[in-house]
């Protein structure tokens, strides 16, 4: 979306049009913090804002940074699956409604509870994670494979499915 192309005729909030940037806001903030870190010569970092992550380099005294997807079936914070972040750096965003029902989809049956996306920048990962959640597994996995996206779906039956690219980043 190019905001400069939105004209009064193409966007009228009084006629039901809305712009909702919440799908990329936390990811964008993570990217901006990473820029500041890099501008100041910090090459090893792990940034997390509201579950959106960007990490690069090594964790102090521990090798590669570790991160995890929260178990959407647990009322307590439990790990569903953990991963090791590539040294070169990567961004991760997860979308779902298991903690805040109705804030994305608005009701109705869903085949996925959680979708995580890995990308070079957190804003892109954040936007794709929300889109993949709304699309659901069948459409989401087709889009993920078509556009070579790294996507990890947690299904409502407790199983998980990942795109081919996810497996190449997180073997």
Secondary structure, DSSP 4 states (H G I P E B T S, - for coil): --GGG--TTT--GGGT-----TTTHHHHHHHHHHHHHHHTT--SEEEEETTEEEEESEETTTEE-EEEEE-TT-SS--EEEEEE--TT-EEEEEEESSSSTTSSS-SS--SEEEEEEEESSHHHHHHHHHHHHHHHHHHHHHHHHHTT-EEEEEETTS-EEE-HHHHHH--
